[in-house]
Each structure stands twice: as C-alpha cells, then as structure tokens.
Amino acid sequence: MKSAFEGKSILVTGGTGSIGSEIVREVLKSRPKVVRVLTNDENGLFALEQELEKHSNIRYLAGDIRDKERLSRAMEGVHVVFHAAALKHVHLCEYNPFEAVKTNVLGTQNVIEVAMEEQVEKFITISTDKAVNPVNVMGATKLLAERLTISANSYKGSSRTAFACVRFGNVLDSRGSVVPVFRRQIEKGGPVTITDPEMTRFVMSIPRAVALVLKAAEMARGGEIFIFKMPALRIRDLADVMISDLARRYGFAPESIEVKITGKRPGEKDYEELLTEDEAVNAYETKEMFVISPQYAASASEVTLSKSYTSKDQKPLSKREVRRLLRNSVAEFSDGFGEDAE
C-alpha cells in the first residue's frame, strides 16, 4: 500500500470513528505527505490527537460535511478522500430521519461536489450492507450515498476524480456495535437483550475491514462497488459465547446471566444482504471481495457471479468459530479465556 499513498495528501471524513480512525492509523504507515482528519466530534478529535501526537503530518480539522465551505478548505490539494462520516445507527435514524438525510445524503453530495472542484484523484465512500434492499431510513440514505458516489463518475465532466464505494457488514467492537453493548450488559449482571435469536449478521474485524478499504482504494478506477467477503453468525450464538467468556471476569456465574428476547426494533432485518441478484450480473469475484462494475470485463482469474450474497444463505459460524473470531479481533478476548467446546 505504500506506493498508493506515499507522498499523497489524504482526507478522512468521520476520521475519529471506528473505521475512520483506523484508516488514519494505517495510511500513516505509508508515509503520506499529510492526513487531514475532519469530524464534528471534538472530543474524538482531541483523543486522536493525543494518541498520534508523535506524527507531525496530521491535521485535525473540526467541521461538518453539511458545511460545504468548510469542506472546500479541508480538501485543498487533497489527492485521496475516504468518506466515512455518517449517521449509522438504524434505530436513531428511524426517529431522526431528516437529520439522517442531511448527513448521509446531502453531506455526501457536498463532499462529492467539492472533490470534483478540487480535482481529487480518488474518492472512496464507506457504505454498509444496510444499503442493499433497504427497509429503514439509515439503509435508504446510505443507498442514496452509494448512488450519488457511483453516478458522480458520469456527472463529473472534465474532473479527473475516480469515485467508488466499499460495502461491508457489521464491524466487531466498533462504536455502538453489538459487542460493546453485550459487554456492558454482562458487566452489570444482565440481562443480555436480543431482538431475535435467529437473526444473522455479517461480521468483520476493524483491521480486516480497513485493510480491504485501502486495497479497494488502490484498485478503484471509477464506478466500482467493492463488497468484502465476510462470515455470518447468529446473534444468539454471539451472546452465548460472550456470556460464557466474560461473566466470571465480572464476578458472575454464566448461568446467572439472563438472555432476554425483546423483539425486533423499527427498521431491523432478520438477515443482511451484501449483494443482490441484479448486482451480481455486473460483478466478479476475487479471493477477498466481490466487485460490481458496469464496465468490467472478467479476466481468466476472475469468477463471474449468478446469485445474491446474504447472511441467511451463509452457513453461520459455530460457537467455537465465533469465540476464535472474537479472540482474533477484540482485545479483551485475546488472552484466550473461555471454553473451546461448542
């Protein structure tokens, strides 16, 4: 990845979030000219500045993607934009739909338009499986963000910017995700709340997700949606493994932690989708990802697709595999406590 970002000026919107901040850390390893972190999260900006204080090539920018004038200042001379700023919580977007539109749709339009004006080389929008056949406000706004990004390749005129998207599922231990929620509930002695025990989700670690984001940025020529291959798990299995492994650490017997079924919240799906059958027509498969591109021509090493990619159709991880995934992905589990039995 050094050749892709070395000597370049990089802007990361939403740069203090779980994905955005990891992009910042990884890009710094490639010796960029400068990394600009733009966010409306002042406390997050301060914390990241303290963490990365040894790096002299970072600029910490307070601002909002709803503010186009601020974006114009932030993007001067930038070569690559990683657009990770978004309102991402499904239930909060259901109750704050206009705010979701202002950030996820109009904010994305602002970032795209400024990127065209500033002649940015590459623009990568971070998307989500919620954008596929959306049934909630968050997913619908992220779908629009995807379409704005991809369609910008036709709209841009003489601008040189190559616009592309990356799409993946739930990122383990990211802010607001289910792992820290379950952890807090177990720490209090329960109950652990699950909306539906049969609900399945795609999952991936933060480092793995960001490694593929950077790879996609290097591959992007404009118009692609990069979809990362991810394992799926049952939410109930994740809860059971976390209770088994964490309860005693917090002074509780695992069997004393109640699992409470609360029913689906507004906008939730039973399973997630990463690729539709219609999209598969214009997609090919590599070892690590699916790539949707209307302009693609499959090479001999690429496999064309003929079906959708959903967590319902994936064989879910066993509890042993869930435990192994947590140990490899979440620091609190890395000491290997807990049983390996199913």
Contacts in CASP RR format, 6 or more apart in sequence:
PFRMAT RR
TARGET T0000
AUTHOR 0000-0000-0000
METHOD contacts of the structure
MODEL  1
MKSAFEGKSILVTGGTGSIGSEIVREVLKSRPKVVRVLTNDENGLFALEQ
ELEKHSNIRYLAGDIRDKERLSRAMEGVHVVFHAAALKHVHLCEYNPFEA
VKTNVLGTQNVIEVAMEEQVEKFITISTDKAVNPVNVMGATKLLAERLTI
SANSYKGSSRTAFACVRFGNVLDSRGSVVPVFRRQIEKGGPVTITDPEMT
RFVMSIPRAVALVLKAAEMARGGEIFIFKMPALRIRDLADVMISDLARRY
GFAPESIEVKITGKRPGEKDYEELLTEDEAVNAYETKEMFVISPQYAASA
SEVTLSKSYTSKDQKPLSKREVRRLLRNSVAEFSDGFGEDAE
1 26 0 8 1.000
1 29 0 8 1.000
1 30 0 8 1.000
1 214 0 8 1.000
1 215 0 8 1.000
1 218 0 8 1.000
2 29 0 8 1.000
2 30 0 8 1.000
2 31 0 8 1.000
4 30 0 8 1.000
4 214 0 8 1.000
4 217 0 8 1.000
4 218 0 8 1.000
5 27 0 8 1.000
5 30 0 8 1.000
5 31 0 8 1.000
5 32 0 8 1.000
5 80 0 8 1.000
5 214 0 8 1.000
6 30 0 8 1.000
6 31 0 8 1.000
6 32 0 8 1.000
7 31 0 8 1.000
7 32 0 8 1.000
7 33 0 8 1.000
8 32 0 8 1.000
8 33 0 8 1.000
8 79 0 8 1.000
8 80 0 8 1.000
8 121 0 8 1.000
9 32 0 8 1.000
9 33 0 8 1.000
9 34 0 8 1.000
9 36 0 8 1.000
9 77 0 8 1.000
9 78 0 8 1.000
9 79 0 8 1.000
9 80 0 8 1.000
10 27 0 8 1.000
10 32 0 8 1.000
10 34 0 8 1.000
10 35 0 8 1.000
10 36 0 8 1.000
10 78 0 8 1.000
10 79 0 8 1.000
10 80 0 8 1.000
10 81 0 8 1.000
10 82 0 8 1.000
11 35 0 8 1.000
11 36 0 8 1.000
11 38 0 8 1.000
11 74 0 8 1.000
11 75 0 8 1.000
11 78 0 8 1.000
11 80 0 8 1.000
11 81 0 8 1.000
11 82 0 8 1.000
12 20 0 8 1.000
12 23 0 8 1.000
12 24 0 8 1.000
12 27 0 8 1.000
12 35 0 8 1.000
12 36 0 8 1.000
12 37 0 8 1.000
12 38 0 8 1.000
12 81 0 8 1.000
12 82 0 8 1.000
12 84 0 8 1.000
13 38 0 8 1.000
13 39 0 8 1.000
13 65 0 8 1.000
13 81 0 8 1.000
13 82 0 8 1.000
13 83 0 8 1.000
13 84 0 8 1.000
13 85 0 8 1.000
13 111 0 8 1.000
14 20 0 8 1.000
14 37 0 8 1.000
14 38 0 8 1.000
14 39 0 8 1.000
14 41 0 8 1.000
14 84 0 8 1.000
14 85 0 8 1.000
14 86 0 8 1.000
15 21 0 8 1.000
15 23 0 8 1.000
15 24 0 8 1.000
15 37 0 8 1.000
15 38 0 8 1.000
15 39 0 8 1.000
15 48 0 8 1.000
15 84 0 8 1.000
15 85 0 8 1.000
16 37 0 8 1.000
16 39 0 8 1.000
16 41 0 8 1.000
16 44 0 8 1.000
16 45 0 8 1.000
16 47 0 8 1.000
16 48 0 8 1.000
17 39 0 8 1.000
17 41 0 8 1.000
17 44 0 8 1.000
17 84 0 8 1.000
17 174 0 8 1.000
17 175 0 8 1.000
18 171 0 8 1.000
18 173 0 8 1.000
18 174 0 8 1.000
18 175 0 8 1.000
18 177 0 8 1.000
18 206 0 8 1.000
19 84 0 8 1.000
19 126 0 8 1.000
19 171 0 8 1.000
19 174 0 8 1.000
19 206 0 8 1.000
19 209 0 8 1.000
19 210 0 8 1.000
19 213 0 8 1.000
20 82 0 8 1.000
20 84 0 8 1.000
20 126 0 8 1.000
20 210 0 8 1.000
21 37 0 8 1.000
21 48 0 8 1.000
22 206 0 8 1.000
22 207 0 8 1.000
22 209 0 8 1.000
22 210 0 8 1.000
23 82 0 8 1.000
23 84 0 8 1.000
23 210 0 8 1.000
23 213 0 8 1.000
23 214 0 8 1.000
24 35 0 8 1.000
24 37 0 8 1.000
24 48 0 8 1.000
24 52 0 8 1.000
24 58 0 8 1.000
25 52 0 8 1.000
26 210 0 8 1.000
26 211 0 8 1.000
26 214 0 8 1.000
27 35 0 8 1.000
27 214 0 8 1.000
28 35 0 8 1.000
28 52 0 8 1.000
28 55 0 8 1.000
28 57 0 8 1.000
28 58 0 8 1.000
32 57 0 8 1.000
33 57 0 8 1.000
34 57 0 8 1.000
34 58 0 8 1.000
34 59 0 8 1.000
35 57 0 8 1.000
35 58 0 8 1.000
35 59 0 8 1.000
36 58 0 8 1.000
36 59 0 8 1.000
36 61 0 8 1.000
36 74 0 8 1.000
36 78 0 8 1.000
37 45 0 8 1.000
37 48 0 8 1.000
37 58 0 8 1.000
37 59 0 8 1.000
37 60 0 8 1.000
37 61 0 8 1.000
38 61 0 8 1.000
38 63 0 8 1.000
38 65 0 8 1.000
38 70 0 8 1.000
38 71 0 8 1.000
38 74 0 8 1.000
38 85 0 8 1.000
39 45 0 8 1.000
39 61 0 8 1.000
39 62 0 8 1.000
39 63 0 8 1.000
39 85 0 8 1.000
40 62 0 8 1.000
40 63 0 8 1.000
40 64 0 8 1.000
42 62 0 8 1.000
45 60 0 8 1.000
45 61 0 8 1.000
45 62 0 8 1.000
48 60 0 8 1.000
49 58 0 8 1.000
49 60 0 8 1.000
52 58 0 8 1.000
61 70 0 8 1.000
61 74 0 8 1.000
63 70 0 8 1.000
63 74 0 8 1.000
64 70 0 8 1.000
65 71 0 8 1.000
65 83 0 8 1.000
65 85 0 8 1.000
65 103 0 8 1.000
65 107 0 8 1.000
65 108 0 8 1.000
65 110 0 8 1.000
65 111 0 8 1.000
66 102 0 8 1.000
66 103 0 8 1.000
66 106 0 8 1.000
66 107 0 8 1.000
66 110 0 8 1.000
67 110 0 8 1.000
68 110 0 8 1.000
68 113 0 8 1.000
68 114 0 8 1.000
71 110 0 8 1.000
71 111 0 8 1.000
71 114 0 8 1.000
72 114 0 8 1.000
72 117 0 8 1.000
72 118 0 8 1.000
75 81 0 8 1.000
75 114 0 8 1.000
75 115 0 8 1.000
75 118 0 8 1.000
75 120 0 8 1.000
76 118 0 8 1.000
77 118 0 8 1.000
78 115 0 8 1.000
78 118 0 8 1.000
78 120 0 8 1.000
79 120 0 8 1.000
79 121 0 8 1.000
79 122 0 8 1.000
80 120 0 8 1.000
80 121 0 8 1.000
80 122 0 8 1.000
80 123 0 8 1.000
80 124 0 8 1.000
80 217 0 8 1.000
81 111 0 8 1.000
81 115 0 8 1.000
81 120 0 8 1.000
81 122 0 8 1.000
81 123 0 8 1.000
81 124 0 8 1.000
82 124 0 8 1.000
82 126 0 8 1.000
82 213 0 8 1.000
82 217 0 8 1.000
83 108 0 8 1.000
83 111 0 8 1.000
83 123 0 8 1.000
83 124 0 8 1.000
83 125 0 8 1.000
83 126 0 8 1.000
83 149 0 8 1.000
84 126 0 8 1.000
85 103 0 8 1.000
85 107 0 8 1.000
85 111 0 8 1.000
86 103 0 8 1.000
86 104 0 8 1.000
86 126 0 8 1.000
86 142 0 8 1.000
86 145 0 8 1.000
87 93 0 8 1.000
87 96 0 8 1.000
87 99 0 8 1.000
87 100 0 8 1.000
87 103 0 8 1.000
87 104 0 8 1.000
87 138 0 8 1.000
87 141 0 8 1.000
88 128 0 8 1.000
88 138 0 8 1.000
89 138 0 8 1.000
89 176 0 8 1.000
90 130 0 8 1.000
90 136 0 8 1.000
90 137 0 8 1.000
90 138 0 8 1.000
90 139 0 8 1.000
90 265 0 8 1.000
90 267 0 8 1.000
90 268 0 8 1.000
91 265 0 8 1.000
91 266 0 8 1.000
91 267 0 8 1.000
91 268 0 8 1.000
93 99 0 8 1.000
93 100 0 8 1.000
93 136 0 8 1.000
93 137 0 8 1.000
93 138 0 8 1.000
93 139 0 8 1.000
93 141 0 8 1.000
94 136 0 8 1.000
94 137 0 8 1.000
94 138 0 8 1.000
94 265 0 8 1.000
94 266 0 8 1.000
94 267 0 8 1.000
95 266 0 8 1.000
97 137 0 8 1.000
100 137 0 8 1.000
100 138 0 8 1.000
100 141 0 8 1.000
101 141 0 8 1.000
103 141 0 8 1.000
104 138 0 8 1.000
104 141 0 8 1.000
104 142 0 8 1.000
104 144 0 8 1.000
104 145 0 8 1.000
105 141 0 8 1.000
105 144 0 8 1.000
105 145 0 8 1.000
105 148 0 8 1.000
108 125 0 8 1.000
108 144 0 8 1.000
108 145 0 8 1.000
108 148 0 8 1.000
108 149 0 8 1.000
109 148 0 8 1.000
111 123 0 8 1.000
112 123 0 8 1.000
112 148 0 8 1.000
112 149 0 8 1.000
112 152 0 8 1.000
112 163 0 8 1.000
115 123 0 8 1.000
115 159 0 8 1.000
115 161 0 8 1.000
115 163 0 8 1.000
116 152 0 8 1.000
116 156 0 8 1.000
116 157 0 8 1.000
116 159 0 8 1.000
116 161 0 8 1.000
117 159 0 8 1.000
119 159 0 8 1.000
119 160 0 8 1.000
119 161 0 8 1.000
120 161 0 8 1.000
121 160 0 8 1.000
121 161 0 8 1.000
121 162 0 8 1.000
122 161 0 8 1.000
122 162 0 8 1.000
122 164 0 8 1.000
122 217 0 8 1.000
122 220 0 8 1.000
123 149 0 8 1.000
123 152 0 8 1.000
123 161 0 8 1.000
123 162 0 8 1.000
123 163 0 8 1.000
123 164 0 8 1.000
124 164 0 8 1.000
124 165 0 8 1.000
124 166 0 8 1.000
124 213 0 8 1.000
124 216 0 8 1.000
124 217 0 8 1.000
124 220 0 8 1.000
125 145 0 8 1.000
125 146 0 8 1.000
125 149 0 8 1.000
125 163 0 8 1.000
125 164 0 8 1.000
125 165 0 8 1.000
125 166 0 8 1.000
126 165 0 8 1.000
126 166 0 8 1.000
126 213 0 8 1.000
127 142 0 8 1.000
127 145 0 8 1.000
127 146 0 8 1.000
127 165 0 8 1.000
127 166 0 8 1.000
127 167 0 8 1.000
127 168 0 8 1.000
127 225 0 8 1.000
128 138 0 8 1.000
128 139 0 8 1.000
128 142 0 8 1.000
128 167 0 8 1.000
128 168 0 8 1.000
128 169 0 8 1.000
129 167 0 8 1.000
129 168 0 8 1.000
129 169 0 8 1.000
129 170 0 8 1.000
129 202 0 8 1.000
129 272 0 8 1.000
129 273 0 8 1.000
129 274 0 8 1.000
130 136 0 8 1.000
130 138 0 8 1.000
130 139 0 8 1.000
130 142 0 8 1.000
130 272 0 8 1.000
131 139 0 8 1.000
131 142 0 8 1.000
131 143 0 8 1.000
131 145 0 8 1.000
131 146 0 8 1.000
131 167 0 8 1.000
132 143 0 8 1.000
132 167 0 8 1.000
132 272 0 8 1.000
132 273 0 8 1.000
132 274 0 8 1.000
132 275 0 8 1.000
132 276 0 8 1.000
133 273 0 8 1.000
133 276 0 8 1.000
134 140 0 8 1.000
134 142 0 8 1.000
134 143 0 8 1.000
135 267 0 8 1.000
135 269 0 8 1.000
136 266 0 8 1.000
136 267 0 8 1.000
136 268 0 8 1.000
137 267 0 8 1.000
146 165 0 8 1.000
146 167 0 8 1.000
146 225 0 8 1.000
149 163 0 8 1.000
149 164 0 8 1.000
149 165 0 8 1.000
150 163 0 8 1.000
150 164 0 8 1.000
150 165 0 8 1.000
150 223 0 8 1.000
150 225 0 8 1.000
152 161 0 8 1.000
152 163 0 8 1.000
153 162 0 8 1.000
153 163 0 8 1.000
153 222 0 8 1.000
153 223 0 8 1.000
156 163 0 8 1.000
162 220 0 8 1.000
162 221 0 8 1.000
162 222 0 8 1.000
162 223 0 8 1.000
163 222 0 8 1.000
163 223 0 8 1.000
164 216 0 8 1.000
164 217 0 8 1.000
164 220 0 8 1.000
164 221 0 8 1.000
164 222 0 8 1.000
164 223 0 8 1.000
164 224 0 8 1.000
164 225 0 8 1.000
164 226 0 8 1.000
165 224 0 8 1.000
165 225 0 8 1.000
165 226 0 8 1.000
166 212 0 8 1.000
166 213 0 8 1.000
166 216 0 8 1.000
166 225 0 8 1.000
166 226 0 8 1.000
166 227 0 8 1.000
166 228 0 8 1.000
167 225 0 8 1.000
167 226 0 8 1.000
167 227 0 8 1.000
167 228 0 8 1.000
167 274 0 8 1.000
168 202 0 8 1.000
168 204 0 8 1.000
168 209 0 8 1.000
168 212 0 8 1.000
168 227 0 8 1.000
168 228 0 8 1.000
168 230 0 8 1.000
168 274 0 8 1.000
169 201 0 8 1.000
169 202 0 8 1.000
169 203 0 8 1.000
169 204 0 8 1.000
169 228 0 8 1.000
169 230 0 8 1.000
169 272 0 8 1.000
169 274 0 8 1.000
170 177 0 8 1.000
170 178 0 8 1.000
170 201 0 8 1.000
170 202 0 8 1.000
170 203 0 8 1.000
170 204 0 8 1.000
170 272 0 8 1.000
171 177 0 8 1.000
171 203 0 8 1.000
171 204 0 8 1.000
171 205 0 8 1.000
171 206 0 8 1.000
171 209 0 8 1.000
172 179 0 8 1.000
172 203 0 8 1.000
172 204 0 8 1.000
172 205 0 8 1.000
172 206 0 8 1.000
172 325 0 8 1.000
172 326 0 8 1.000
172 329 0 8 1.000
172 330 0 8 1.000
173 179 0 8 1.000
173 180 0 8 1.000
173 205 0 8 1.000
173 206 0 8 1.000
173 329 0 8 1.000
173 330 0 8 1.000
174 206 0 8 1.000
178 201 0 8 1.000
178 235 0 8 1.000
178 238 0 8 1.000
179 238 0 8 1.000
179 242 0 8 1.000
179 326 0 8 1.000
179 330 0 8 1.000
182 192 0 8 1.000
182 238 0 8 1.000
182 239 0 8 1.000
182 242 0 8 1.000
182 243 0 8 1.000
183 242 0 8 1.000
183 246 0 8 1.000
183 332 0 8 1.000
185 191 0 8 1.000
185 192 0 8 1.000
185 193 0 8 1.000
186 192 0 8 1.000
186 242 0 8 1.000
186 243 0 8 1.000
186 246 0 8 1.000
186 247 0 8 1.000
186 250 0 8 1.000
186 252 0 8 1.000
186 257 0 8 1.000
187 246 0 8 1.000
187 250 0 8 1.000
189 247 0 8 1.000
189 250 0 8 1.000
189 252 0 8 1.000
189 256 0 8 1.000
189 257 0 8 1.000
190 252 0 8 1.000
190 257 0 8 1.000
190 258 0 8 1.000
191 257 0 8 1.000
191 258 0 8 1.000
191 259 0 8 1.000
191 260 0 8 1.000
192 239 0 8 1.000
192 242 0 8 1.000
192 243 0 8 1.000
192 257 0 8 1.000
192 258 0 8 1.000
192 259 0 8 1.000
192 260 0 8 1.000
193 260 0 8 1.000
193 261 0 8 1.000
193 262 0 8 1.000
194 235 0 8 1.000
194 236 0 8 1.000
194 239 0 8 1.000
194 259 0 8 1.000
194 260 0 8 1.000
194 261 0 8 1.000
194 262 0 8 1.000
195 235 0 8 1.000
195 261 0 8 1.000
195 262 0 8 1.000
195 263 0 8 1.000
195 264 0 8 1.000
195 265 0 8 1.000
195 268 0 8 1.000
196 235 0 8 1.000
196 261 0 8 1.000
196 263 0 8 1.000
196 264 0 8 1.000
196 268 0 8 1.000
196 270 0 8 1.000
197 234 0 8 1.000
197 235 0 8 1.000
197 236 0 8 1.000
197 259 0 8 1.000
197 261 0 8 1.000
198 234 0 8 1.000
198 236 0 8 1.000
198 270 0 8 1.000
199 234 0 8 1.000
199 235 0 8 1.000
199 236 0 8 1.000
199 264 0 8 1.000
199 268 0 8 1.000
199 269 0 8 1.000
199 270 0 8 1.000
199 271 0 8 1.000
200 232 0 8 1.000
200 233 0 8 1.000
200 234 0 8 1.000
200 235 0 8 1.000
200 270 0 8 1.000
200 271 0 8 1.000
200 272 0 8 1.000
200 311 0 8 1.000
200 312 0 8 1.000
200 314 0 8 1.000
200 316 0 8 1.000
201 232 0 8 1.000
201 233 0 8 1.000
201 235 0 8 1.000
201 271 0 8 1.000
201 272 0 8 1.000
201 311 0 8 1.000
202 230 0 8 1.000
202 231 0 8 1.000
202 232 0 8 1.000
202 272 0 8 1.000
202 274 0 8 1.000
202 311 0 8 1.000
202 314 0 8 1.000
203 230 0 8 1.000
203 231 0 8 1.000
203 232 0 8 1.000
203 233 0 8 1.000
203 325 0 8 1.000
204 228 0 8 1.000
204 230 0 8 1.000
204 231 0 8 1.000
205 325 0 8 1.000
205 328 0 8 1.000
205 329 0 8 1.000
205 330 0 8 1.000
206 329 0 8 1.000
207 329 0 8 1.000
208 329 0 8 1.000
209 228 0 8 1.000
212 226 0 8 1.000
212 228 0 8 1.000
212 288 0 8 1.000
212 289 0 8 1.000
215 288 0 8 1.000
216 224 0 8 1.000
216 226 0 8 1.000
216 289 0 8 1.000
219 226 0 8 1.000
219 291 0 8 1.000
220 226 0 8 1.000
223 293 0 8 1.000
223 294 0 8 1.000
223 295 0 8 1.000
224 291 0 8 1.000
224 292 0 8 1.000
224 293 0 8 1.000
225 279 0 8 1.000
225 291 0 8 1.000
225 292 0 8 1.000
225 293 0 8 1.000
226 289 0 8 1.000
226 290 0 8 1.000
226 291 0 8 1.000
227 274 0 8 1.000
227 275 0 8 1.000
227 283 0 8 1.000
227 289 0 8 1.000
227 290 0 8 1.000
227 291 0 8 1.000
227 292 0 8 1.000
227 309 0 8 1.000
228 274 0 8 1.000
228 288 0 8 1.000
228 289 0 8 1.000
229 288 0 8 1.000
229 289 0 8 1.000
229 290 0 8 1.000
230 274 0 8 1.000
231 314 0 8 1.000
231 317 0 8 1.000
231 321 0 8 1.000
231 325 0 8 1.000
232 272 0 8 1.000
232 311 0 8 1.000
232 314 0 8 1.000
232 315 0 8 1.000
232 316 0 8 1.000
232 317 0 8 1.000
233 316 0 8 1.000
233 317 0 8 1.000
233 322 0 8 1.000
233 325 0 8 1.000
234 316 0 8 1.000
236 259 0 8 1.000
237 316 0 8 1.000
237 317 0 8 1.000
237 318 0 8 1.000
237 319 0 8 1.000
237 322 0 8 1.000
238 322 0 8 1.000
239 259 0 8 1.000
240 259 0 8 1.000
240 319 0 8 1.000
241 319 0 8 1.000
241 322 0 8 1.000
241 323 0 8 1.000
241 326 0 8 1.000
242 326 0 8 1.000
243 254 0 8 1.000
243 257 0 8 1.000
243 259 0 8 1.000
244 254 0 8 1.000
244 338 0 8 1.000
244 339 0 8 1.000
245 323 0 8 1.000
245 326 0 8 1.000
245 333 0 8 1.000
245 337 0 8 1.000
245 338 0 8 1.000
246 332 0 8 1.000
247 253 0 8 1.000
247 254 0 8 1.000
247 256 0 8 1.000
247 257 0 8 1.000
248 254 0 8 1.000
249 337 0 8 1.000
264 270 0 8 1.000
270 312 0 8 1.000
271 310 0 8 1.000
271 311 0 8 1.000
271 312 0 8 1.000
272 310 0 8 1.000
272 311 0 8 1.000
273 308 0 8 1.000
273 309 0 8 1.000
273 310 0 8 1.000
273 311 0 8 1.000
274 290 0 8 1.000
274 309 0 8 1.000
274 310 0 8 1.000
275 283 0 8 1.000
275 290 0 8 1.000
275 292 0 8 1.000
275 305 0 8 1.000
275 308 0 8 1.000
275 309 0 8 1.000
276 308 0 8 1.000
277 306 0 8 1.000
277 307 0 8 1.000
277 308 0 8 1.000
279 292 0 8 1.000
279 308 0 8 1.000
280 290 0 8 1.000
280 305 0 8 1.000
280 306 0 8 1.000
280 307 0 8 1.000
280 308 0 8 1.000
280 309 0 8 1.000
282 292 0 8 1.000
282 293 0 8 1.000
282 294 0 8 1.000
282 296 0 8 1.000
283 290 0 8 1.000
283 291 0 8 1.000
283 292 0 8 1.000
283 293 0 8 1.000
283 296 0 8 1.000
283 304 0 8 1.000
283 305 0 8 1.000
284 290 0 8 1.000
284 291 0 8 1.000
284 293 0 8 1.000
284 296 0 8 1.000
284 298 0 8 1.000
284 302 0 8 1.000
284 303 0 8 1.000
284 304 0 8 1.000
284 305 0 8 1.000
285 291 0 8 1.000
285 302 0 8 1.000
285 303 0 8 1.000
285 304 0 8 1.000
285 305 0 8 1.000
286 302 0 8 1.000
290 305 0 8 1.000
290 309 0 8 1.000
298 304 0 8 1.000
317 325 0 8 1.000
318 342 0 8 1.000
319 342 0 8 1.000
320 340 0 8 1.000
320 341 0 8 1.000
320 342 0 8 1.000
323 333 0 8 1.000
323 338 0 8 1.000
323 340 0 8 1.000
326 333 0 8 1.000
327 333 0 8 1.000
327 334 0 8 1.000
327 336 0 8 1.000
328 334 0 8 1.000
END
